[in-house]
């Protein structure tokens, strides 16, 4: 399990090594075809800031060699805002006095139909709060079953599950799982996650191993930029984690995300650091140079200008016209959002903007019939 590997990696030592990277370390990393985590540290370090244009050119080169000029489009659907956790930065936390919604089967189908009217989405991400008693595996399985007539590629972003539960959901059409570790800083993790199942650091961290053991086709990972002041250290820990997963579960496809927190307008949780646009670009370029094959995803958290620009330089997956409240497409469009989106363009407007920049939005890029793993001979 990765928790055992993480125990061997010091947060403070990693922070010091990143800060200690030199101009020579950066130039050496930029000349390597295949980078290791030490090279990644150099590329996200302050020493790499003068090389941003060089990194952008390399990132574009590697992205187009591996992905061409395509951008895979997806849409999230929040099924419920019911949650038993107390994450201090989340609008869905259990202490927030808000109306809780769990979509019924009829409401779920109405959402699917409403999404299909927006654009030819085939990649759907189902999202829930963490309330296994009311919206657990049977509920998620039923939502997947109901989605199959409408979408060809189904992913989930829900509470961490057991390996056998992930495997069960693959039989209901689930193709991928997204889970944000939020932060790899074990010492601070419970400051942000004081109660509920999400407070169990190792259970969440080792969930990625359980996904791999279950044979999940696609695993998405990310850290929440703003929780930890040393965001470079958090992203480096994710790079260690990515390499570990690729080594142990090599048949699985991986994606990464760097969601940025924004200062709260209502006196709520304030991020400990605000990552600048240049720093987000640097992290994106560094990840692409580090791993030519990983999907890099930007959500509608990011402004349209940033998403458009980065679509030509390293990003390969985007959401569009996202609603972050349960039933936001049809049933309950005025319920409380988990977070406010920055890119409020319609999916059609995003499609048109990408095409003007020479990108090719791809609405369907996976189907169950493409999965050769199930046809592979037993070893």
N, C-alpha and C positions, 0 to 999 in steps of 0.2 A: 504494500500500500504506500501511496505517496507520502503519507504522514510520517513514515519512518525515514524517508529520504529528506523531508523538510527539516526533521530534527537535527540533521547533520549540517544544515546551512544556517549560519548566523545572520540575523537581520542587520545587526550593527556592523558586522564585518563587511557584509555585502554593500551597505550604504557607503562605508569608507572606501571600498575598492572602486565603486562607481565614481565617487568624487575625486579619487586619485588617478583616474585615467588621463593620459597625456595626449598631446597632438600626435605623437608617433603611434600610440595605440589606435587612434581613430584611423590614421592613414593606412596602417597595417590591416585593419578590419575591412576597409573599403577595397582592398586589393584581393581579398579572399573570395573564392567562388562559394565556399561553404563555411559559414561562421559557426563558432561555438558560443556558449553563454558569456564567456569572457569578452568576446568580440561584441556581443550584443550590449554588454555593459558600456563598452567604449562608445558605441553608436548612440546610446541614449544619455550619455554623460554631458555635462556642461562643455567639455572639451570638443564635442562634435558640433556645437552650435554654428561655428563658422563654415561648416561643410554641408549646410542644409541643401543648397542647390545641387551639389554633387550627389547627395543621398537621394534627392527627388528624382534625378535622372536615372540612377541605378534602380530605384523602386519602380519607376515606370517601365524600365527595360525588363526586369524580372517578372512584373505583373503581366505585361503583354506577351512575353514568351510562354507563360504558363496558362493564362486565362484569356488571351486575346484582348479584345476591347469590350468584353461582355460585362454586364452588371446584373447579378441575380436579384430579382425583386421578391420581397415577401411582405406579408401583412400580419400583425399580431392581433389576436382576439382575447380580451380579458374575460374569462368566464365567471369570475367571482372576485370580490374584494374582501371576502371573509378570511380572516387570518388570526392565528393564535400567537403570533410572534410580537415582540416589542422593539423592533428595529427603530432606533431613535430618529433616523433620517427618512422614514417611509410614511407616506400618507395613509397606508392601510394598517398601521400598527394597532394592536388590540385596544389600546387605551384611547384611541381617537373616537370621540362620540359622533359617529357617522352612520348613515343607513347602510346596512350590509346587504349585498345582492348576490344571489347564486342563481344563475340563469337556469330556467327550466329547459326541457328538451325542445319544446315549441319555440322558446326564445332563442335557443342556440341555432336552430335551423333558420329562423328569421335573420339572424346575424350572418349566417353563411350566404344566404341569398342576397342580402344587402351588400356584402363585400363583393360578390361576383358582379354586381351592377356597377361597382366603382371602376373596375379594370379587370383584365383577364388573369387575376391572381390564381396561381396553382400552388404556391408555397405558403402554407398557413402555419403560424405559431400560436399554439394555445397556451394561455397564461392563467395561473391561479394564484391566490394567496395560499398560505399554508394552513389548511384546516382539514386534516385527513378524515376527521369524523363526519364532516358534512360534504366535502368535495375531495374525496380520496381516490384511490385507484379505480374502483368501479365507476365512479362519476366520470373520471377522465377517459376511461375505456369507452364509455357510452358516447361521450363527445367525439371521440375519434371515429367510432362507427358511423355516427351521423354525418361526419365530415367527408367520408370517402366518396360519396356520389358527387361532391362539389370540388374537391381538391386532390391533386395527385401526390403531393409531398406534405407530410404532416410532422411537425415538431412540437415539443412541449417545453415549457419553462415553468416548473412546478417545484414542490418540496422534494428534497433528495429522497430516493426510494431504495428499497432493497434490490439486489441484482435480479432476483426472480420476478419482482414487480416490473422492472424495466423490460425484462424478456417477455412477460405477459403482454405488455402494451405493444410490443413489436407485432404481436399477432392480431392486434386491432388496427394496424396500419401505421403505427408510429415509426418514423424513419430517423428522427434525431432528437437530441436533448440539449437544451441550453441551460447552463447554471453558472451564475456569477459567484465566485468565492467572496467577492466584495473586498476583502483584504486578506493577505497572507500573514499579516503581523499577528501572531498568536497572542502576544502580550497585550495587545489593544483590542483584539477581536470582540471581547465581551463588553467593552465599553459601548460599542455600537449595537450589540445584540445581547442584551442583558437577560432576556427570558424567552421561553419557547424552545421548540426543537432547533431553531436556527442558532441558538446560543451554543450548540454542541459543535465546536470547531472541527474536530476530527471526523465526525459523521458527515458534515458537509464536504470537507476536503476529500475524503475517500469515496464520495459519491461518484467521482469521475472514474475511479477504478471499477466500481460496480457497473457503471454504464459499459465500460469496455468488456468486462466479464460477460455481460449480457449480450454482447455482439451488436450494440447500437451502431448504426451506420455512420452517424454524424454527431459529433460532440462539439458544443460551443462553450467557450470559457471567457471570463473577463474579470477585471477588478474595477471597483467603483472609484473613479478618480475624484478625490476630495476628502475621503475618509482619512487617509494618511498624508502627512506633509511630504514624506519622501515617496512620491509617486513612482519615481524611477526604481526604487527598491521593490515596490509591489509588482511592477511590470516585469522586472527581472525574475522574481519568484514565479510568475506565470510562465516565463520562458523556460525556466527549469522544469516546471510542471508539464509544459507542452512536449519537451524533449522526452521526458519520462513516459508519457502516455504514448507517444509515437513509437517508442522502443518496445513497449509492452503490448500495445494493441495496434499493430501496424496496419491492419486492414481498415481501420476507422479513419474517416475524414474529420479534420479539425477546423474550427474557426475561432477567432479572437475578436474582442471588442474592448474599447476604452471609453465607456460612458462617463461623461463629465457631469459632476454635480454643479448646480448653479446656486448662488446665494439665495436664501429664502426671503420672500417678500412679506411674510407674515410673522416674522420673529421666530420661526422654527429652527431646526438644526442648520447651523452654518458650516459649510465645508472648511476643513482645516487648510486647504490650499485650493487655489483656482488655477487650473491648468490653462495656459494661454493657447491661442490658435497655433502659434509656431511650435510650442511644445507638443501639442497633439500631432502636428505634422511630423515632427521629429520621431515621436514614438511609432507612428504609422510606417514611416520610411525604414526605421530601424528593424521593425518586425518583418517587413517584406524582405529586406536584405538578409536577415537572419534565417527566414524560412520562406522559400519561393513558392511553396505549395499551399500554405495555410490561407483560408478565407479570412479576409479582414472586413468586418461589418461595421457600418455606421447607421445608427437609428435616427429617427426624427427628433431626438434630443438636440442634434446639431443643427445649426442654421443652414438654410438653403445654400448660401454662398460657399460655406465650408464643404458641404457634401458635394456640390457640383465640382469644385476645384479638386478635391481629393479623389473623385471618381476617375480622374485621368492619371492619378499618380500612385495608386496602391490599393484603394478600396475595391472590393469585388462583390459585396453584398449590401443591399440597402432595403430598408422598409419604406413605405410610402403611405400617405394619408392615414396615419396611425391614430387610433383612439385608445387612450390608456385608462378608460373607465369601463367597467363591465357593461356589455350591451351597448357600447357607444355608437355602433353603426346603425342600429335600428331600434332596440328595445328601450334603452335608458340613456339617451344622448346627453342628459344634464347631470348625471351622477358624478361623484367626486373622482377626479383623475388621480392616478398614482403619481404622475409628474406631468408637467405641462410641456408639450412638444414645441420645438422652435421652428421646424420646417412645416408650415401649415398648408403647403401646396397640395392640390389634388394629385392622385396617382397619375392621371393623364398629363398634368403639368410637369411632373417629375420626369415622366417618359419623354416628353417633348424636349425638355432641357437637356437630358442625357444625349438624345439623338443629335441635337445641335452641336454638341461637343465631340461628336464622332464615336460616342459609346453606343452599345447595343443592349438595351434592356431585355433581359430574358425572364419571361414569366413562368416558364416551365423548364426546369433543367434536371429533373429526376423523376423516375417512375419505379414502382415496385418491380417491374419486369426487368429493370436495369441491374438489379442487385444480383451479382454473380455469386456472392458468398453462399447463398442458399443452394446453389447448384454445384458448389465445389465438393470434390470427393473427400470423404473422411480420411484423416491422417492417422 
